[in-house]
């Protein structure tokens, strides 16, 4: 149980880290003319955990919707909101790992 929680927590950390990297990239190119923003798409991976993929179709759709929002097509409000959500998800995943580590430590102490 504790091992699978560690794996899920690690997968969450990696996924949210990639999401934060995408939003950082979009924010860094906010003033870049004709920049097409990236979009993080969270998908369930097998056997467990989450993954992030960058969707080309989502980038094109975002560019069409945000045309005129900024020279790059990046919406700063959406980027900031996504960053906050990813930050909280990262923090939650870290707490899952911390709880799993505590449970695993307790199990090891009981066996010893």
C-alpha positions as CSV (number, residue, x, y, z in Angstrom):
1,X,0.0,0.0,0.0
2,X,2.7,2.5,1.0
3,X,4.9,1.6,-2.0
4,X,2.0,2.3,-4.5
5,X,1.3,5.6,-2.7
6,X,4.9,6.6,-3.2
7,X,4.7,5.7,-6.9
8,X,1.5,7.7,-7.3
9,X,2.9,10.7,-5.4
10,X,6.0,10.7,-7.5
11,X,4.0,10.5,-10.7
12,X,2.0,13.4,-9.5
13,X,5.1,15.4,-8.7
14,X,6.5,14.8,-12.2
15,X,3.2,15.6,-13.9
16,X,2.7,18.9,-12.1
17,X,6.4,19.8,-12.6
18,X,5.9,19.5,-16.4
19,X,2.7,21.5,-16.2
20,X,4.5,24.3,-14.3
21,X,7.3,24.2,-17.0
22,X,4.7,24.6,-19.7
23,X,3.1,27.6,-18.0
24,X,6.6,29.1,-17.3
25,X,7.4,28.7,-21.0
26,X,4.2,30.4,-22.0
27,X,4.7,33.3,-19.6
28,X,8.3,33.8,-20.7
29,X,7.1,34.1,-24.3
30,X,4.2,36.4,-23.4
31,X,5.6,39.3,-25.6
32,X,6.9,37.1,-28.4
33,X,5.1,37.9,-31.6
34,X,3.2,34.9,-33.2
35,X,4.1,32.6,-30.3
36,X,1.7,29.6,-30.1
37,X,1.3,28.8,-26.4
38,X,1.6,25.2,-25.2
39,X,-1.1,23.4,-23.2
40,X,-0.6,20.7,-20.6
41,X,-3.0,17.8,-20.8
42,X,-3.1,15.5,-17.8
43,X,-3.9,11.9,-18.6
44,X,-4.1,8.8,-16.4
45,X,-1.2,6.5,-17.1
46,X,-1.1,2.8,-16.7
47,X,-0.6,1.0,-14.3
48,X,-0.9,4.0,-12.0
49,X,-0.2,7.7,-11.7
50,X,-0.6,10.6,-14.0
51,X,1.2,11.9,-17.0
52,X,1.3,15.1,-19.0
53,X,1.3,15.5,-22.7
54,X,1.6,18.6,-24.8
55,X,-1.3,18.8,-27.3
56,X,-0.7,20.4,-30.7
57,X,-4.4,20.7,-31.3
58,X,-4.9,22.4,-28.0
59,X,-2.1,24.9,-28.8
60,X,-3.8,25.7,-32.1
61,X,-7.2,26.1,-30.5
62,X,-5.7,28.3,-27.7
63,X,-4.1,30.5,-30.3
64,X,-7.3,30.9,-32.2
65,X,-9.3,31.7,-29.0
66,X,-6.7,34.1,-27.6
67,X,-5.8,36.0,-30.8
68,X,-5.4,39.6,-29.8
69,X,-5.0,38.8,-26.0
70,X,-1.3,39.4,-26.2
71,X,1.2,39.4,-29.1
72,X,1.9,35.8,-28.4
73,X,-1.6,34.6,-28.0
74,X,-0.9,33.7,-24.3
75,X,-3.6,34.8,-21.8
76,X,-1.8,35.9,-18.7
77,X,-4.8,35.3,-16.4
78,X,-5.2,31.7,-17.6
79,X,-1.4,31.1,-17.3
80,X,-1.3,32.4,-13.7
81,X,-4.4,30.4,-12.8
82,X,-3.0,27.2,-14.3
83,X,0.3,27.8,-12.5
84,X,-1.5,28.1,-9.1
85,X,-3.4,24.9,-9.7
86,X,-0.2,23.1,-10.7
87,X,1.6,24.4,-7.7
88,X,-1.1,23.2,-5.3
89,X,-1.2,19.8,-7.1
90,X,2.6,19.5,-6.7
91,X,2.2,20.3,-3.0
92,X,-0.5,17.7,-2.6
93,X,1.6,15.1,-4.3
94,X,4.5,15.9,-2.0
95,X,2.1,15.4,1.0
96,X,1.0,12.0,-0.4
97,X,4.7,11.0,-0.6
98,X,5.3,12.3,3.0
99,X,2.3,10.3,4.3
100,X,3.3,7.2,2.5
101,X,6.9,7.5,3.9
102,X,5.6,7.8,7.4
103,X,3.4,4.7,7.0
104,X,6.2,2.8,5.5
105,X,8.5,3.8,8.3
106,X,5.9,2.7,10.8
107,X,5.6,-0.7,9.1
108,X,9.4,-1.1,9.1
109,X,9.5,-0.3,12.9
110,X,6.8,-2.8,13.6
111,X,8.6,-5.6,11.7
112,X,11.9,-4.8,13.4
